[in-house]
């Protein structure tokens, strides 16, 4: 108890030095914790996107690339309203190598009196769908009925509420788990409901007509799963040659592009963490070196009062450990305050899928950051502790006389 009181007095007697040690270790812990959380969230988001996509190829109208690409729709929730003749679906299904094909219809609501919020509305066929239905089944135990909708986790409404879209009232029957992508801001309904909403949009002056003479039957995207053993690239080429005014896009290419972007961001974060650590460690060693000269007379007095070298070294190391742990704890808490409230902003800025880890994983990352930072602080202080414990009290006090 006496040693602990002495250690606290030593730390509080030099508040500038103690604060510097705490701030340095806090910066180390904050950079490590924040960097780990961001990289982990990006990788979880990419994995979630792969699991939710569920298709090998997506067929979209040719103009979709200029109006709103599928990658932007998936990653950022970009509002996309593009259409092609529904007869394309049968052509896709008849293409050699195609196992299953399921269509979706997109509609964006207006942020006005007619709609609660501006969202991406996606109509799908529950009986033939293999992309959305498995995901919805996790939250809904019955087939989606007419004028019923399932909403993404970031749509501000609750299950049981009415959700108005173009003056049509839809009932929210389920809310989906987070994916870290633009799908979290989407609203899903069956084909009957989407056609009612398309008609309601027409009444508001928002047209979905196409130059095909078949304006009432349109689709926005067709999701394709190829037969086992079939070459997705070859099937993709067949679709591009068979379907007019449409473009077939391999999802593997989108995922590769997203993965490359993620790796680039991860490298930048790693470089920034290394830079912070190198700078902080240099300053940390400078501070400890200054402590060698600053505390020589103080520790010489302790030696004359009967404190052994081992006890002296242990006291210095405990002081360093206490500062390091306090700094690591403060830095990790500050990192959590910085990262978690701005999840949406980070996702929007990086333009990549971003899914925060579960609470248990976050706690493990926090403990890892605190432990590593505290150990590094102790390792940096051990050399100083060893040097200061070897001071010769008589010589040191005579030098200061």
C-alpha positions in Angstrom: 0.0 0.0 0.0 2.9 2.3 0.9 4.6 1.6 -2.5 1.3 2.4 -4.3 0.9 5.7 -2.5 4.5 6.5 -3.3 3.9 5.7 -6.9 0.8 7.9 -7.1 2.7 10.8 -5.5 5.5 10.4 -8.0 3.1 10.6 -10.9 1.1 13.5 -9.6 4.2 15.5 -8.6 5.2 15.7 -12.3 1.8 16.2 -14.0 3.3 17.3 -17.3 5.4 14.2 -17.7 2.5 11.9 -16.6 0.1 13.6 -18.9 2.5 13.2 -21.8 2.9 9.5 -21.2 -0.9 9.0 -21.0 -1.5 11.1 -24.2 1.1 9.2 -26.2 -0.2 5.7 -25.2 -3.8 7.0 -25.8 -2.9 7.9 -29.4 -1.4 4.5 -29.9 -4.4 2.7 -28.6 -6.9 4.9 -30.4 -5.2 4.4 -33.8 -4.9 0.7 -33.3 -8.5 0.3 -32.1 -10.1 2.6 -34.8 -8.0 1.1 -37.6 -8.9 -2.5 -36.5 -12.7 -1.6 -36.3 -12.8 0.1 -39.7 -10.9 -2.6 -41.5 -13.0 -5.4 -39.8 -16.2 -3.5 -40.7 -15.2 -3.2 -44.3 -14.4 -6.9 -44.6 -17.6 -7.9 -42.9 -19.5 -5.6 -45.2 -17.9 -7.2 -48.3 -18.7 -10.7 -46.9 -22.3 -9.6 -46.3 -22.6 -8.2 -49.8 -21.3 -11.5 -51.2 -23.8 -13.5 -49.2 -26.8 -11.2 -50.0 -26.1 -10.9 -53.7 -26.7 -14.6 -54.4 -26.4 -14.3 -58.2 -23.6 -15.0 -60.8 -24.8 -12.4 -63.3 -27.1 -9.4 -63.3 -28.8 -8.2 -66.5 -29.8 -4.5 -66.6 -31.0 -2.1 -69.3 -28.1 -0.6 -71.3 -28.8 2.9 -70.0 -28.4 1.7 -66.4 -24.7 2.1 -66.6 -25.1 5.9 -67.1 -28.1 6.4 -64.8 -27.2 4.3 -61.8 -24.8 1.4 -61.8 -25.6 -1.8 -59.9 -22.5 -1.4 -57.8 -23.6 2.0 -56.6 -27.1 0.7 -56.0 -25.7 -2.1 -53.8 -23.0 -0.1 -52.0 -24.5 3.4 -51.6 -28.2 2.9 -52.0 -28.2 5.1 -55.1 -31.7 5.6 -56.3 -32.1 3.8 -59.6 -35.1 3.8 -61.9 -34.4 2.1 -65.2 -36.5 -0.3 -67.1 -36.6 -2.8 -69.9 -39.3 -5.0 -71.5 -40.3 -7.9 -69.2 -40.0 -10.3 -72.2 -36.2 -10.2 -71.6 -36.8 -12.5 -68.6 -37.9 -15.4 -70.8 -35.0 -14.8 -73.2 -32.6 -15.0 -70.2 -34.2 -18.2 -68.9 -33.9 -19.8 -72.3 -30.2 -19.0 -72.6 -27.9 -22.0 -72.4 -26.2 -22.4 -69.1 -28.8 -20.5 -67.0 -30.2 -22.4 -64.1 -32.5 -19.8 -62.6 -33.4 -16.2 -63.4 -35.5 -13.8 -61.2 -36.6 -10.3 -62.1 -36.8 -7.2 -59.9 -38.4 -3.8 -60.5 -37.0 -0.6 -59.1 -38.8 2.5 -58.1 -37.6 5.5 -56.2 -40.0 7.5 -54.0 -40.1 11.2 -53.9 -39.1 13.0 -50.7 -42.3 15.0 -50.6 -45.9 14.9 -49.2 -46.6 11.7 -51.2 -43.9 9.7 -49.5 -42.6 9.2 -46.0 -38.9 9.3 -47.0 -36.9 9.0 -50.2 -36.0 5.3 -50.5 -35.3 2.7 -53.1 -38.4 0.5 -53.6 -37.6 -3.0 -55.0 -40.3 -5.3 -56.3 -39.6 -9.0 -56.6 -41.4 -12.3 -57.2 -41.4 -14.3 -53.9 -42.1 -17.6 -55.7 -39.2 -17.4 -58.1 -36.8 -15.2 -56.3 -33.5 -16.6 -54.9 -31.8 -13.4 -54.0 -34.0 -11.4 -51.6 -36.4 -14.1 -50.4 -33.8 -16.2 -48.4 -32.8 -13.0 -46.6 -36.3 -11.8 -45.9 -37.2 -15.3 -44.6 -34.8 -14.6 -41.7 -37.2 -11.9 -40.5 -40.6 -12.9 -41.9 -42.2 -16.3 -41.4 -44.9 -16.0 -44.1 -44.9 -15.0 -47.8 -45.0 -11.3 -48.4 -48.6 -10.2 -49.2 -50.1 -7.4 -51.3 -49.4 -3.9 -50.0 -47.0 -5.4 -47.4 -43.4 -4.2 -47.3 -40.2 -5.3 -45.7 -37.8 -2.5 -44.9 -34.0 -2.2 -44.5 -32.6 -1.5 -41.0 -31.9 2.1 -41.7 -35.4 3.0 -42.9 -36.9 5.0 -40.1 -40.1 3.1 -39.4 -41.1 0.1 -37.2 -42.9 -3.2 -37.8 -46.6 -2.7 -37.8 -46.5 0.9 -39.0 -48.0 2.1 -42.2 -45.5 3.4 -44.8 -46.9 5.8 -47.4 -45.4 5.7 -50.9 -47.0 7.9 -53.6 -50.2 8.3 -51.5 -50.5 4.5 -51.2 -50.4 3.0 -47.7 -48.2 -0.1 -47.2 -47.9 -2.1 -44.0 -44.5 -2.8 -42.6 -44.3 -6.5 -41.7 -40.6 -7.0 -41.1 -37.3 -5.1 -40.7 -34.2 -6.7 -42.1 -30.8 -7.2 -40.4 -28.0 -4.9 -41.3 -25.9 -5.6 -44.4 -23.6 -2.5 -44.3 -24.7 -1.7 -47.9 -27.3 0.4 -49.7 -29.7 -2.5 -49.3 -30.2 -1.2 -45.7 -32.2 1.8 -47.0 -34.4 -0.2 -49.4 -38.0 -1.2 -49.2 -39.1 -4.6 -50.6 -42.5 -5.6 -51.9 -44.0 -8.3 -54.2 -44.8 -7.7 -57.9 -48.5 -6.9 -57.4 -47.6 -4.1 -54.9 -44.8 -2.6 -57.1 -47.2 -2.4 -60.0 -49.7 -0.5 -57.9 -46.9 1.8 -56.8 -45.8 2.3 -60.4 -49.3 3.3 -61.3 -49.4 5.7 -58.3 -46.1 7.2 -59.5 -47.6 7.7 -63.0 -50.4 9.7 -61.4 -47.8 11.9 -59.8 -46.1 12.5 -63.2 -43.2 10.0 -62.8 -43.2 7.7 -65.8 -41.7 4.3 -66.2 -42.7 3.9 -69.8 -40.2 2.5 -72.3 -40.1 2.5 -76.1 -41.3 -1.1 -76.6 -45.0 -0.8 -77.0 -45.4 -2.8 -73.8 -45.3 -0.1 -71.2 -47.2 -2.0 -68.5 -44.8 -5.0 -68.3 -41.3 -3.9 -67.3 -38.4 -5.1 -65.2 -35.4 -3.3 -63.9 -32.9 -6.1 -63.3 -32.7 -9.8 -63.8 -30.6 -11.9 -61.4 -29.1 -15.0 -63.0 -27.7 -18.2 -61.4 -25.7 -20.4 -63.8 -25.9 -24.2 -63.9 -23.3 -26.0 -61.8 -20.2 -26.6 -63.9 -21.1 -23.9 -66.4 -18.7 -21.1 -67.1 -20.2 -17.8 -65.8 -18.0 -15.8 -68.3 -19.3 -17.8 -71.3 -22.9 -17.5 -70.1 -22.4 -13.8 -69.6 -21.2 -13.5 -73.2 -24.2 -15.5 -74.5 -26.6 -13.2 -72.6 -24.9 -10.1 -74.0 -25.3 -11.5 -77.5 -28.8 -12.7 -77.1 -30.5 -9.8 -75.2 -30.9 -6.5 -77.0 -30.8 -3.1 -75.2 -29.5 -4.8 -72.1 -26.2 -5.5 -70.5 -25.1 -8.6 -68.6 -22.7 -7.9 -65.7 -20.8 -10.6 -63.8 -21.1 -10.1 -60.1 -17.7 -11.6 -59.6 -16.3 -8.5 -61.5 -18.2 -6.2 -59.2 -17.0 -8.0 -56.1 -13.4 -8.0 -57.4 -13.6 -4.2 -57.9 -15.0 -3.7 -54.4 -12.4 -6.0 -52.9 -9.6 -4.1 -54.7 -11.0 -0.8 -53.3 -11.2 -2.4 -49.8 -7.6 -3.6 -50.0 -6.5 -0.1 -51.0 -8.3 1.5 -48.1 -6.9 -1.2 -45.7 -3.4 -0.5 -46.9 -3.9 3.3 -46.3 -5.2 2.6 -42.8 -2.3 0.3 -42.1 0.2 2.9 -43.2 -1.5 5.6 -41.1 -1.4 3.3 -38.1 2.2 2.6 -38.6 3.0 6.3 -39.0 1.2 7.1 -35.8 3.0 4.3 -33.9 6.4 5.2 -35.2 6.0 8.9 -34.3 4.5 8.1 -30.9 7.2 5.5 -30.1 9.9 7.9 -31.0 8.4 10.6 -28.8 7.8 8.0 -26.1 11.5 7.0 -26.0 12.5 10.7 -26.0 10.3 11.3 -23.0 11.8 8.2 -21.2 15.3 9.4 -22.0 14.5 12.8 -20.5 13.2 11.0 -17.4 16.7 9.4 -16.9 18.3 12.8 -16.2 15.3 14.3 -14.6 14.8 11.6 -11.9 18.5 10.7 -11.1 18.7 12.7 -7.9 15.2 11.6 -6.8 16.0 8.0 -7.2 19.4 8.4 -5.6 17.7 9.6 -2.5 15.4 6.5 -2.6 18.6 4.3 -2.8 20.1 6.1 0.2 16.9 5.5 2.2 17.4 1.7 1.7 15.4 0.9 -1.5 17.1 -1.9 -3.4 17.7 -1.8 -7.2 15.0 -4.4 -7.8 12.5 -2.4 -5.8 13.4 0.8 -7.5 13.2 -0.8 -11.0 9.9 -2.3 -10.1 8.5 1.0 -8.9 9.4 2.8 -12.1 8.0 -0.1 -14.2 4.7 0.0 -12.2 4.5 3.8 -12.8 5.0 3.3 -16.5 2.5 0.4 -16.6 -0.1 2.5 -14.8 0.3 5.4 -17.2 0.3 3.1 -20.2 -2.8 1.2 -19.1 -4.6 4.5 -18.3 -3.6 6.0 -21.7 -4.6 2.8 -23.6 -8.0 2.7 -21.8 -8.7 6.4 -22.5 -7.5 6.0 -26.2 -9.8 3.0 -26.8 -12.8 4.7 -25.3 -12.1 7.9 -27.3 -11.7 5.7 -30.4 -15.1 4.2 -29.8 -16.7 7.6 -29.4 -15.1 8.7 -32.7 -15.9 5.6 -34.8 -19.4 4.3 -33.7 -21.6 7.4 -33.9 -20.3 8.2 -37.4 -20.8 4.7 -39.0 -23.0 6.1 -41.8 -20.6 8.9 -42.5 -17.7 6.5 -42.8 -19.6 4.2 -45.1 -20.7 7.2 -47.3 -17.2 8.6 -47.4 -15.5 5.3 -48.3 -18.2 4.2 -50.7 -17.7 0.6 -49.6 -19.9 -1.9 -47.7 -19.4 -1.2 -44.0 -20.8 -3.5 -41.3 -19.8 -3.0 -37.7 -18.8 -6.2 -35.8 -20.9 -7.6 -33.0 -20.5 -6.5 -29.4 -18.4 -9.5 -28.4 -15.9 -8.9 -31.3 -15.7 -5.2 -30.4 -14.9 -6.0 -26.8 -12.1 -8.4 -28.0 -10.7 -5.7 -30.3 -10.8 -3.2 -27.4 -9.0 -5.6 -25.1 -6.4 -6.3 -27.8 -5.7 -2.6 -28.3 -5.4 -2.0 -24.6 -3.2 -5.0 -24.0 -0.8 -4.3 -26.9 -0.5 -0.6 -26.1 0.1 -1.2 -22.4 2.8 -3.9 -23.2 4.5 -1.5 -25.7 4.5 1.2 -23.1 6.0 -1.1 -20.5 8.6 -2.4 -22.9 9.6 1.2 -23.7 9.8 2.0 -20.0 11.7 -1.1 -18.9 15.0 0.1 -20.5 14.6 3.4 -18.6 13.7 1.5 -15.4 16.8 -0.7 -15.7 19.1 2.3 -16.3 17.7 4.4 -13.5 17.9 1.6 -10.9 21.6 1.4 -11.5 22.4 5.0 -10.5 25.1 5.4 -7.9 23.5 7.5 -5.1 26.7 9.0 -3.8 28.1 10.0 -7.2 24.7 11.4 -8.4 24.2 13.5 -5.3 27.8 14.9 -5.5 27.2 15.8 -9.2 24.2 17.9 -8.2 25.9 19.5 -5.2 
